[in-house]
Each structure stands twice: as structure tokens, then as C-alpha cells.
């Protein structure tokens, strides 16, 4: 019997879709209201999405029997490259004085907010189906 709270590939795909949708909507709203906050928010969103992607990628590659040393080196290279790119983005953000702390924090929290919304939706659908 499948549970309504089961986490599978569809759940993670929905989190990506929800996070990207939130990013586009909030960035559009920020562009309209406070343009200088958009770069900080987009970089925070990129950090948030890359953290989710890297956790998913590492778990899929390492948590299986027979993973080789080559796989571990590949994961290390990807992680190093990802953090180098994100570090460069943060450097530009600070150097160009585009930093907005609230927008950056909001972007970083974006995936967690999407997970909370998805979980609330699962809970509501579970209780509405049990009646």
C-alpha cells in the first residue's frame, strides 16, 4: 500500500518545479518593486536549487552498491566546480555592491519554502481523501 506521504522521484520533480515557479514569480515581483534586490534573490535561488540538486545527485550516486572510486572523484569535482561558480557569483554580488541581505536569504530559503508548501499540500490532500 502506498502512502500519501511517500517521497519519490515525482516529489523531488515537484519541488524543482515549485522552486523554479516561485523564483520566476518572486523575481518578477522584485523587479517591479525593488530592482536592486533581483540579483541577490536570483543568486540565493541558485544556491538553494544547487544545494537540493547536489544532495539528490550525491545520494543517487553514492547510496548504491558497487559505487567506485571514480564516482567519488567525479562527485568531488562536481561539488568543487559548483561551489567555485557560486563563490564567483557571490564575489560579483559583493563587488558590484548589489547585495541585498533579505533578498539573498529569501532566495536561499526558497527550496525549503517549496518543500513546506508541498508537504502542506500532501497533508491537506491526505486528510481530504480520508473523509
N, C-alpha and C positions, 0 to 999 in steps of 0.2 A: 504494500500500500504506500503510495507516495504522499508525502506530507506537503502541505501548502507552504511550509517554511523551509523546504529543501533548497539548498544553494547549488545551482548547476551552471552550465555554460550560458543558458538564457539569462539567468540572474546577472551575471557579470556583463553580458552584452547590454542588458537593460541599464545597468549602472553607467556604462560608457555612453550610451545614447542620451540618458538623462543628464549626465555631466556636461556633455557637449551642447545639449539644448540649453541648459542653464547658462553655460559660458556665452553662447551667442546672445541670448536674451538679456543677460545682465550687462554684457559688454555694450550692447546696443543702447540700453538704458543709461549706462555710464557715459557713453559717447554723447548722448543727448543732454545729460545733466551736468557732467563733470569730466570733460575730455581728458584732463591731465591724469585721471585715475585709470584710464583704459590700459596703458602699457603695464602698470603694476598688476592689475587684475588678470590680464592675459598671461603674464609670466607666472603668477601664482597658480592659475589654472593649469598651465603646462606642467608645473611642478607637481601639482595634485594628480593629474592624469598620468604622469610618468611614474609616480610612486605606485599607483594602482597597477599600471602595466608591468612594472618591474617585479612587483610581488607576484602577480599572476604568472609572468614568464618564468621566474625562478622556481616557483612551486611546480609548474608543469614540467620543467626540465630536470629538477633535482629529486623530486619525490616520485621516483620510479626506479625499479630495479635495473641495474646494469648501466647506470649513468657513468660515463667515462671521465677521465681527467680532462680530455679535450673539451667536453661540455662545460666543465667547471671553469676552464680558462676562457672559453667563449663568454660565459656569463660575467666573469670578471671584466673582460674587455668591454662588453656592452655597458655594464654599470659604470665603468670608468669614463667611457665616451659620453654617456648620458649626463653624468654629473659635470663633466667638463663643459658641455654645451650649456647646461643650466647655470653653471657658475659664470660663464661668459655673458649670458643674458642678465644675470643679476649684476655683474660688473657694469654693463652698459646702463642698466637701470639706475644704479647709483652714480655713475659718472655723468650721465646726461641730466641728472637731477630730476628724473621723472618719478621718483619713488613716492608712493602713497602707501603708508603702512596699513591702513584699514583695507584698501583695495587688495593689497598683496596678501594679507591674512584671509580675506574673503575668498580670494582665488585658491589659496592653499586648502581652505576648508570646504571647497566646492564638492569634491568627491564624497567626503564624509556626509555632507548635507544630502547629496543624491542617494547615498546608502540609507540614510534615515528616512527619506521620503519613500523609497522603495519598500523598506521594512514596514512602514506605517500602512502602505497600500496593501501589502501582503496580510497584515493583521486585520485590516478592515474587510478585505475580501474573504478571509477565513471565517470571521465571525458573521458576515452576512450570508455565507453559504451554509452555516451550521443551523440556521433557524428554519 
